[in-house]
Amino acid sequence: MRCPGQDSRFWGPEAINESSCPNCGGPIEFFKDESSRKCRKCGTKVLNPKMDFGCAAYCRFAVQCLGTDMPPELLAQRTDLLKDRVAAEVKRLLGRNFRRIGRALKVVEYAGKIQQSEGGDPAVVTLAAYLSAIAGGASTGPERSGRGFSEEDMTQAQSVLSRTGAPEELARATLSILNNFGGMDRPDNSVDFKCVFDAIRIADLSEALKAGQPEDGRNAAVDEPLLTQTGKRMMEQVLDESVVRP
């Protein structure tokens, strides 16, 4: 598939432009469909300054069309748009189950705060946090204790990532996190997994306290400790707030 705007059959003289190498000042001639070209004098790779990357922020074929030389700010826009698409898809799947939608947003919020402090990939953490809500499979509450995502859950999560245009590497990392929920003997010890795991545990605790089951929440906090220092501090804060709340 080729974007009509990039089809050379429709080009005129304006399809070629000349720029200067920012390293040596040598001339570089670009065709309008070239995202970058190496300077013949010094070998520096230079982005085409007149190329419009706007459509690449949302087009699913951007990588095939432009290659991997897209500007960092454009890559950031694509990641943000992907997060929004996954969020919208998860909300659609949850329908009018506003309780689960609210819990999903809490998991995403907690995971984001933990990731900012602990590190990890913000895109992977956010996508995994959203997708953890589609079946409730990542919940470690009593009704799900020791269970991870089912094969059906994983298929649904993979389908969401595919429909929303997630890059293969990002989708694989996200699915790896979801596939590792279950008992404490987890092969995934990555920072990304720890951020999402702790966020889900804190959301479980918050839900238990909100439902008037403080002992269940406290027991869960003791039975399965959190994996990050930031998560532990956040859980203590949630517990403290439940004590002082009238």
C-alpha positions in Angstrom: 0.0 0.0 0.0 1.3 3.4 -0.9 0.0 6.8 0.2 -1.2 8.8 -2.9 0.8 11.8 -1.7 3.9 9.8 -1.9 3.3 8.3 -5.3 5.9 9.6 -7.8 3.4 9.4 -10.7 1.8 12.5 -9.4 4.9 14.5 -8.7 6.1 17.7 -10.4 9.3 19.7 -10.2 8.5 20.8 -6.7 9.0 17.2 -5.6 12.7 17.8 -5.3 14.3 20.2 -2.9 17.9 21.0 -1.9 19.1 21.6 1.7 22.5 22.0 3.4 24.1 19.5 5.7 24.1 20.8 9.2 27.5 19.2 9.8 29.6 20.3 6.9 27.4 22.6 4.9 27.4 20.5 1.8 24.4 20.3 -0.5 21.9 17.5 -0.1 19.1 16.9 -2.7 15.9 15.3 -1.3 13.0 13.8 -3.1 9.7 14.5 -1.3 9.3 10.9 -0.2 12.7 10.6 1.4 12.6 11.0 5.2 16.4 11.2 5.3 19.6 11.0 3.2 23.3 10.8 3.9 25.5 13.7 3.1 27.9 12.8 0.3 30.7 14.9 1.7 30.7 13.8 5.4 28.3 10.9 5.6 26.0 12.6 8.2 22.4 11.3 8.1 20.1 14.3 7.6 16.3 14.5 7.9 14.4 16.0 5.0 13.5 19.5 6.4 10.6 19.9 3.9 8.9 16.6 4.5 5.5 16.7 6.2 5.4 14.1 8.9 2.0 15.1 10.1 0.1 12.1 8.8 2.7 9.8 10.4 1.3 10.7 13.8 -1.8 8.6 13.1 -1.2 6.5 10.0 -0.7 2.8 10.8 1.7 2.5 7.8 4.0 5.3 8.9 6.9 3.0 9.7 6.7 1.2 6.3 6.3 4.5 4.5 9.0 6.6 6.3 11.2 4.0 7.8 12.5 4.4 11.4 13.9 8.0 10.9 10.8 9.8 12.3 11.6 12.7 14.6 11.5 12.0 18.4 8.6 14.4 18.9 6.6 12.6 16.3 7.3 9.2 17.8 6.1 10.6 21.2 2.9 11.8 19.5 2.3 8.3 18.1 2.8 6.7 21.5 0.4 9.1 23.1 -2.2 8.5 20.4 -1.8 4.7 20.8 -2.4 5.1 24.6 -5.6 7.0 23.8 -6.7 4.3 21.3 -6.1 1.5 23.8 -8.0 3.4 26.5 -10.9 3.9 24.2 -11.0 0.3 23.2 -10.9 -0.9 26.8 -13.7 1.4 27.8 -15.7 0.1 24.8 -15.2 -3.5 25.9 -16.2 -2.7 29.4 -19.4 -1.1 28.2 -21.5 0.5 31.0 -19.6 -1.3 33.7 -18.5 2.0 35.3 -17.1 0.3 38.4 -14.6 -1.6 36.3 -13.8 1.5 34.1 -13.2 3.5 37.3 -10.9 0.8 38.6 -9.0 0.6 35.3 -8.4 4.4 35.5 -7.1 3.9 39.1 -4.7 1.2 38.0 -3.4 3.4 35.2 -3.0 6.4 37.5 -1.1 4.3 40.2 1.1 2.6 37.6 2.0 6.0 36.1 3.1 7.4 39.4 5.1 4.3 40.3 6.8 4.3 36.9 7.8 7.9 37.2 9.6 7.1 40.4 10.9 3.6 39.7 11.7 3.9 35.9 10.7 1.5 33.2 8.9 2.1 29.9 5.9 4.4 30.3 4.2 3.2 27.2 4.5 -0.5 28.2 3.3 0.2 31.7 0.3 2.3 30.6 -0.9 -0.2 28.0 -0.5 -3.1 30.3 -2.3 -1.2 33.1 -5.3 -0.5 30.8 -5.4 -4.0 29.4 -5.3 -5.6 32.8 -8.9 -4.4 33.2 -10.5 -6.1 30.2 -11.1 -9.4 32.0 -10.1 -8.5 35.6 -7.7 -11.4 35.2 -4.8 -9.5 36.8 -6.7 -8.8 40.0 -5.1 -10.6 42.9 -8.2 -10.4 45.1 -9.5 -13.5 46.8 -11.7 -14.5 43.8 -8.7 -14.5 41.5 -5.9 -15.5 43.8 -3.1 -17.4 42.0 -4.7 -17.0 38.6 -3.3 -15.2 35.6 -4.9 -14.1 32.4 -6.7 -17.0 30.6 -5.9 -17.9 27.0 -9.1 -16.0 26.0 -8.0 -13.0 28.0 -4.6 -12.9 26.3 -6.3 -13.3 22.9 -8.5 -10.4 23.6 -5.6 -8.2 24.8 -3.6 -9.1 21.7 -6.6 -8.2 19.5 -6.9 -4.8 21.1 -3.2 -4.1 20.5 -3.5 -5.2 16.9 -6.6 -3.1 16.2 -5.0 0.0 17.7 -1.8 -0.4 15.7 0.7 -1.1 18.4 4.2 -1.8 17.1 5.2 -5.5 17.4 7.9 -4.9 20.0 5.7 -2.8 22.2 2.8 -5.3 21.9 5.1 -8.2 22.8 6.4 -6.4 25.9 2.9 -5.5 27.0 1.6 -9.0 26.5 4.6 -10.4 28.4 3.5 -8.5 31.5 -0.1 -9.6 31.3 1.0 -13.2 30.8 3.0 -13.2 34.0 0.3 -12.5 36.5 -0.5 -15.3 38.9 1.4 -16.8 41.8 4.6 -15.3 43.4 6.8 -17.5 41.3 6.9 -15.1 38.4 9.6 -15.3 35.6 9.1 -11.6 34.8 11.1 -9.4 37.3 11.2 -6.3 35.1 10.5 -2.8 36.4 7.6 -2.6 34.0 5.9 -5.7 35.5 6.6 -4.5 39.1 4.9 -1.1 38.3 1.8 -2.7 36.9 1.6 -5.4 39.6 1.8 -2.9 42.4 -0.7 -0.6 40.8 -3.2 -3.5 40.6 -2.6 -4.5 44.2 -3.2 -0.9 45.4 -6.4 -0.7 43.3 -7.5 -4.0 44.9 -6.9 -2.5 48.3 -8.7 0.7 47.5 -11.7 -1.2 46.2 -11.8 -3.4 49.3 -11.7 -0.3 51.6 -14.3 1.5 49.5 -16.6 -1.6 49.8 -16.3 -1.5 53.6 -14.0 -4.5 53.8 -10.9 -3.0 55.5 -9.7 -6.3 56.9 -9.7 -8.0 53.5 -7.7 -5.1 52.1 -5.1 -5.2 54.9 -4.8 -9.0 54.8 -4.2 -8.8 51.1 -1.5 -6.2 51.6 0.3 -8.6 54.1 -0.3 -11.8 52.2 1.3 -10.6 48.9 3.8 -7.8 49.5 4.4 -5.1 46.9 7.5 -5.2 44.6 8.5 -1.5 44.6 9.3 1.0 47.3 7.1 3.6 45.7 4.2 1.1 45.6 4.7 0.3 49.3 4.6 4.0 50.2 1.5 4.5 48.1 -0.3 1.5 49.7 0.6 2.8 53.2 -0.9 6.2 52.2 -4.1 4.5 51.0 -4.3 2.6 54.3 -3.6 5.8 56.4 -6.3 7.7 54.5 -8.8 4.9 55.2 -8.1 5.3 59.0 -8.6 9.0 59.1 -11.6 9.1 56.7 -14.8 9.8 58.7 
